Amino acid sequence: MDAVTGEETLGFQTEAKQLLHLMIHSLYSNREIFLRELISNASDAIDKLRFESLSDSSLMEEDTELAIRVELDGDAKTITVSDNGIGMSRDEVVEHLGTIARSGTAEFLASLTGDQQHDSQLIGQFGVGFYSSFIVADRVEVHSRRAGAEAGEGVHWESTGEAEFTVAGLDKPQRGTSVILHLKKDCEEFADSWRVRSIIKKYSDHISVPVMMEKPPAPAEDEDSQAEKKEEPAAAPEFETINEATALWTRSRSDISDEEYTEFYKHISHDFEEPLKWSHNRIEGKLEYTSLLYIPGRAPFDLWNRDTSRGLKLYVQRTFIMDDAEQFLPLYLRFIKGVVDSNDLSLNISREILQQDPAVESMRAALTKRVLDMLGKMAKAKKGDRYAVFWKEFGQVLKEGPAEDFSNKEKIAGLLRFSTTHTDREDQDQSLQDYLGRMKEGQEKIFYVVAENFKTAKNSPHLEVFRKQGIEVLLLSDRVDDWLMNHLLEFDGKHFQDVARGELDLGELSEEEKKSREELAKASASLVERLQQVLDEQVQEIRASTRLTESPACLVVGEHDMGSQMRRILEAAGQKVPDSKPILEVNPGHPLLEKLDAEPDEERFADLANIVFDQALLAEGGQLSDPAAYVSRLNKLLLELSN
């Protein structure tokens, strides 16, 4: 028994207390996940030792056979998971086991619903797998010593999962970590050898580190043989490897089952759901490397944090180098999980060297193409529901692609999905290729409208002439859309046109509209002049509109001005935006404008003109600069009508 000294009692971080309460009192739907998480943590600790030993071989000490051991004690009702990996110092034990040492804790706790199946799936995703020990144990001990430290610098951590934990010194000759679980009475099944073996085969067969257990006892012998053996001294237990213990990506694809691919994904991603698709390839030639890439089925909680850790697990010649190697995929593909193992990179490669290595740039281009090809095949598959799932989870991130990856802009554009006036559904399920196939004869542009939300886009007055002529328009309402369309200028030779920007040009479809515009401009010249005098400070120009058939007015963005959605986003973020005024287009044939044109009282005319402008601003989802003045004018008008 290791000697324990210098005990100290500490309190859990508040969020950790909440999480422990959840583990102890709520999650029973999939208890066996605790073993998968502990073995996964042990594997990570061994990977870290391998990496650190590249620069300091003394860390290996005398123990070079790296392995994970799972030991059971049926009498004591304990299960112990041990590794001879990097281990932890006292400070690291307090940090890692007393707090949830990862950003996003609040998001994790906010995600909990009380649904056992749903909540248990969140455990690994938020990096809190160790705490799953308390699903099956009413007391947990951890013995650990960091590689390179003296034997007397070991640490003993213990907790019952309540408000506190204790930390003490420990004399531990072997480096690494042992987690000892004292099983609850209703969880004693996990002290059974065959039960534990089946769990290891189910969840951890793919791990490259040997997961070892004591060999089962030999079949019963006759009484004389047993009597002779009792007289002999007890032999040391003999251990055997339970899992495949070969890095999965190094094996032939034909030898790997879908279940093995799926479990490996869960191991590297800490996701309890299955991936949507994967691609496993070995590249030989000028560059030699193996990649195993996965498209997840669910977005992580920190997807929109562009500064969070991301990227592939990097191995060099099967030796672990780093987690989250972001250099191998562009930022808009940050949701991809997987492994890349290179034969051409140096074992002591660093993040800084990775950024400058030409081999990395070649691998990045090839891996990016492979991901886009995977998505393309998924989108074309007869079972298109998987791509619908992908788009719902990651579509807005993919929309960052055209601005970040010029060489693949056309390919990314083909993967985008939109709402359109063809269906008038909020579901984004229409591709640009679908749109092109429905274009009217003579139509030269792809038309779109950007708005604050789907309903505002769908009901935009800018669509009136397009609906009248049966021309389809893309309905864009994601926050990223305005930025996207500033970089996505054309697709398959067709240019994009914002229907709320600049002069309306329907190409060959608009000859009648051009004649109509000239006639309208002449007929409404005096009305436009009067409106310009009243609204001069609020608009840069007022003109007769050919895009309106039902509404009295709409606001139009200048050809080279910033879009209204992008302006609102930047203003909300506290950023300075360029000064510009909108263009007000009016529908002279609308009864309200006809009445306005005939109004002799200039004060009343001014009130009505301001109401028309404010309503146009509200129709596009904008905010009034003086809501009280708008309400006052409207009330005044209503009182006049009631008299």
Number of C-alpha atoms within 10 A of each C-alpha: 5 13 12 17 15 10 13 11 12 12 15 20 17 12 16 23 19 14 21 21 17 21 24 20 10 15 21 14 13 12 17 20 21 21 25 20 24 21 25 21 17 28 25 19 19 22 23 18 24 22 19 19 16 15 11 12 13 12 21 21 12 8 11 10 9 17 19 23 22 24 19 21 13 14 7 10 19 20 25 20 23 24 27 27 29 27 27 24 17 19 11 13 20 19 14 14 21 22 18 22 14 10 12 14 18 9 12 20 17 9 13 15 10 12 11 16 13 15 19 23 16 22 23 22 18 21 20 22 20 20 23 26 27 26 25 27 25 18 18 23 19 20 27 31 31 25 23 16 15 14 15 16 19 29 29 26 24 19 20 17 23 16 16 15 20 17 24 19 22 23 20 23 14 20 26 23 26 23 22 22 23 24 23 17 11 9 16 16 16 24 22 14 19 12 12 20 17 12 16 22 15 15 24 28 22 25 22 19 25 22 29 22 22 16 13 12 8 6 5 8 9 7 9 8 10 11 11 9 11 9 8 8 7 8 6 6 10 11 15 13 16 20 21 16 17 14 14 19 23 16 11 11 15 6 8 13 9 10 12 18 23 20 22 21 26 23 22 17 20 20 22 21 17 17 19 17 19 19 16 18 16 17 13 10 6 8 14 15 20 20 23 22 22 24 22 24 20 18 13 16 14 15 15 12 8 11 9 12 12 20 23 25 21 22 23 19 16 17 15 20 23 18 18 17 20 20 19 23 24 16 20 19 20 21 21 18 22 22 22 23 24 24 15 14 19 13 18 12 13 12 11 9 13 18 14 11 12 11 16 20 16 12 21 17 15 14 19 17 15 17 19 16 16 17 20 16 14 20 21 11 12 9 10 12 12 16 23 18 15 20 20 17 17 22 19 19 17 18 23 19 23 23 15 14 15 13 10 15 18 15 17 21 20 16 23 20 22 19 22 25 19 16 12 16 15 17 14 19 17 17 18 18 15 12 17 16 8 12 15 13 8 11 16 18 19 22 22 21 23 27 27 19 16 19 15 19 27 24 15 22 23 29 24 17 17 19 14 11 11 13 19 21 25 26 30 25 22 18 16 16 20 22 18 17 19 13 15 20 15 16 18 11 9 13 13 17 21 22 24 27 20 15 14 18 17 20 11 11 16 16 12 9 17 15 10 13 17 12 12 18 16 10 13 19 13 12 20 20 13 17 23 19 10 17 17 14 9 15 17 15 17 21 22 24 24 23 26 23 19 13 19 22 29 27 26 27 21 18 12 8 15 18 21 20 22 19 17 16 16 12 12 10 9 9 10 10 13 8 7 13 17 20 20 26 22 27 23 26 17 16 13 15 20 15 12 20 17 10 14 9 9 11 11 15 19 19 18 21 18 20 18 19 24 21 18 23 19 14 21 24 18 16 12 14 9 9 10 10 14 18 12 12 16 16 12 13 15 11 9 9 8 6 5
